[in-house]
Amino acid sequence: MLDIHTDYLICSFRQASATRLARLLDHEIAHDSVTRFLSSEPSNKMMAGSAWYALGFR
């Protein structure tokens, strides 16, 4: 999910939202799932070794 969301943010020309991401994916992933993922703890996102984690986005 992290890769999908990251790619979406990089490629988005409009305001990004979980609803727009769900529409883009033909609702294969529900917008509620995206929202829950984004509000979860970083450890759930497997970010421990990532650059974001190193920069303090924990």
C-alpha positions as CSV (number, residue, x, y, z in Angstrom):
1,M,0.0,0.0,0.0
2,L,2.9,2.4,0.8
3,D,4.3,2.0,-2.8
4,I,0.9,2.6,-4.3
5,H,0.2,5.7,-2.2
6,T,3.7,7.1,-2.8
7,D,3.4,6.7,-6.6
8,Y,0.0,8.3,-6.5
9,L,1.4,11.4,-4.7
10,I,4.3,11.7,-7.1
11,C,2.1,11.5,-10.2
12,S,-0.9,13.5,-8.9
13,F,-1.5,16.9,-10.6
14,R,-4.5,17.6,-8.4
15,Q,-5.1,17.6,-4.7
16,A,-4.5,14.1,-3.5
17,S,-7.1,12.2,-1.5
18,A,-8.0,8.7,-0.5
19,T,-11.2,8.9,-2.5
20,R,-9.4,9.9,-5.7
21,L,-6.9,7.1,-5.2
22,A,-9.7,4.6,-4.8
23,R,-11.4,5.9,-7.9
24,L,-8.1,5.7,-9.8
25,L,-7.8,2.0,-8.7
26,D,-11.4,1.3,-9.8
27,H,-12.2,0.8,-6.1
28,E,-9.9,-2.2,-5.9
29,I,-8.7,-0.7,-2.6
30,A,-11.4,1.2,-0.7
31,H,-10.8,4.8,0.4
32,D,-11.4,3.8,4.0
33,S,-8.5,1.3,3.7
34,V,-6.2,4.0,2.5
35,T,-7.3,6.3,5.3
36,R,-6.8,3.6,7.9
37,F,-3.4,2.8,6.5
38,L,-2.3,6.5,6.6
39,S,-3.5,6.9,10.2
40,S,-1.8,3.7,11.4
41,E,1.6,3.6,13.2
42,P,4.7,3.8,11.0
43,S,5.7,0.3,12.1
44,N,2.6,-1.0,10.3
45,K,3.8,0.7,7.1
46,M,7.2,-1.1,7.1
47,M,9.0,2.2,7.2
48,A,11.7,1.4,9.8
49,G,14.5,1.3,7.3
50,S,13.3,3.9,4.9
51,A,14.6,7.4,4.2
52,W,11.3,8.9,5.7
53,Y,12.0,7.1,9.0
54,A,15.5,8.4,9.0
55,L,14.3,12.0,8.4
56,G,12.1,11.8,11.5
57,F,8.7,11.0,9.9
58,R,7.8,8.4,12.4
